[in-house]
Amino acid sequence: MSGYIIAVVQVTNPAQYEEYKKWSTAAIQTSGAEICVRGGQVQVLEGDWHPERMVILKFPTFDAAKAFYELPEYRKARETREGAAIMKMVAVEGL
């Protein structure tokens, strides 16, 4: 079964967030994840949820999605994100 990472991001320092994007892109390339959603337009269809930025990554397995978080490249990305964004992230088992 595939695995996904779903993240909702509130960017608080756009200039610093660019450095995070550089390292997270390196992690995505290393992991072989497929980018399904990365930014782009959001339209709320129901409820009072108003995410600013969403990211959805697809991995071959749920374990691969969970392992992404600990990749050296993504650890570096997390370090550079401190003070630049508020991140909510989950790994989800897919079909």
C-alpha positions in Angstrom: 0.0 0.0 0.0 1.2 3.5 -0.8 1.9 6.1 1.8 1.4 9.8 1.8 2.7 12.8 3.7 0.2 15.6 4.0 1.4 18.9 5.4 -0.4 22.2 6.1 2.0 25.2 6.3 1.7 28.7 7.6 4.7 30.6 6.3 5.8 33.3 8.8 9.1 34.3 7.1 9.0 33.9 3.3 12.7 34.7 2.7 13.8 32.0 5.2 11.2 29.6 4.0 13.0 29.6 0.6 16.0 27.9 2.3 13.6 25.2 3.7 12.2 24.6 0.2 15.7 24.0 -1.1 16.4 21.3 1.4 13.0 19.8 1.3 13.3 19.5 -2.5 16.6 17.7 -2.0 14.8 15.3 0.4 12.0 14.7 -2.0 14.4 13.9 -4.8 16.4 11.6 -2.5 13.3 9.7 -1.4 11.8 9.3 -4.9 8.5 10.7 -3.6 5.9 12.0 -6.1 4.8 15.5 -5.5 1.0 15.5 -5.8 0.4 19.0 -4.3 2.9 21.7 -3.4 1.4 25.1 -2.8 -1.1 26.3 -5.3 -4.6 27.5 -5.0 -6.8 26.3 -2.1 -10.6 26.5 -2.1 -12.5 25.6 1.0 -15.6 23.6 0.1 -16.9 22.9 3.6 -16.1 23.8 7.2 -14.0 26.6 8.7 -10.6 25.3 7.8 -8.5 27.8 5.9 -5.0 26.4 5.2 -2.6 28.8 3.6 -0.3 26.2 1.9 -0.7 22.5 1.4 1.8 19.8 0.4 0.9 16.2 -0.5 3.7 13.7 -1.3 3.1 10.1 -2.4 5.5 7.3 -1.5 5.5 3.6 -2.6 4.8 2.5 1.0 3.6 3.9 4.3 7.0 3.0 5.8 8.8 5.0 3.1 6.5 8.0 3.9 7.4 7.7 7.6 11.1 7.3 6.8 11.2 10.5 4.8 10.9 12.6 8.0 14.3 11.2 9.3 16.3 11.6 6.0 19.4 13.7 6.6 18.2 16.1 3.9 14.9 16.5 5.6 16.5 16.9 9.0 18.4 19.8 7.5 15.2 21.2 6.0 13.5 21.1 9.4 16.4 23.0 11.0 16.2 25.7 8.3 12.4 25.9 8.8 12.6 26.9 12.4 11.2 30.4 12.7 10.1 30.4 9.1 6.9 28.5 9.2 4.4 26.6 11.4 4.0 23.1 10.0 1.4 20.4 10.7 2.3 17.1 9.1 1.0 13.6 9.0 1.9 10.3 7.3 -1.1 8.5 6.0 -1.5 4.9 4.6 -3.0 5.0 1.2 -4.6 2.4 -1.1 
